[in-house]
Amino acid sequence: MPSDLTTRTTIGSWLQLADPNLTEIMARSGFDWLTIDLEHTSTTLAQAAEMIRIGSLAGVPMFARISGHDTDQIKRLLDMGVSGIIAPDVRSASDAERLAAACFYPPRGKRGVGLARAQGYGRSFKQYLEGSANDVVFIPQIEHIGAVDELDGILDVDGVAGFFVGPYDLSGSLGLPGQFDHPDVQAALDRVAEFIRPTGPFAGIHVVDPDINQLRSAIKRGYRFIGFASEMLIFSERMENLASGVQSVR
């Protein structure tokens, strides 16, 4: 991942459908990065490997949101060549320490050493070790009100590049799923916003709906790592609007 991630605002998107053609379309569309979602989809590791290759060959940094806290999955995805790992539902510094350690080789971490695509299929391990292996971006997701309470400690963990807010699960942890305008949800988001900084660990958030005004609002609030919608949501909204237009001309 480019080192300027911490010095500028980047806008990426989510991949939920595991289709190589849509992955290539998204990779050529101008997003700064793409994230393969393994948590809420049927995407397999084999499909993820193909998507990573497509995005990387198009010059787009590829991230993966892992399905849980499986460090073996982290190892395999890094060996496939992802630039970074997004971990769901990190609630404590100890969670973050364990997951961050899986992202880095010893002595910094506990990542297992192997040879695969990331290491040039065995031909460029030294170059990888001295370069990309040290630039892995680990991002814990803040998706529970308990994690908001622990965010300061989470950001102090070595290897944590920043945090990424999961607004739906955060609202759900308050018993208010999807009710983003509810005062309790807004209060939780306001507490998270206290950790937004222009430098250092970055603040990220998922703008779930493909709404440019919501994107502008996130940028205005200071978020620097913004996931905008997904290929599924962009495609489905566009198709619905087109279908409505088609019906209107009958």
Buried (B, 14 or more C-beta within 10 A) or exposed (E): BBEEBBEEBBBBBBBBBBBEEBBBBBBEEEBBBBBBBBBEBEBEBEBBBBBBBBBBEBEBBBBBBBBEBBBEBBBBBBBBBBBBBBBBBBBBBEBBBBBBBBBBBEEBBBBBEEBBBBBBEEEBBEEBEEEBBEBBBBBBBBBBBEBBEBBEEBBEBEBBBBBBBBBBBBBBBBEBEEBBEBEEBEEBBEEBBEBBBEEEBBBBBBBBEBBEEBBEEBBEBBBBBBBBBBBBBBBEBEEEEEEEEEEEEE
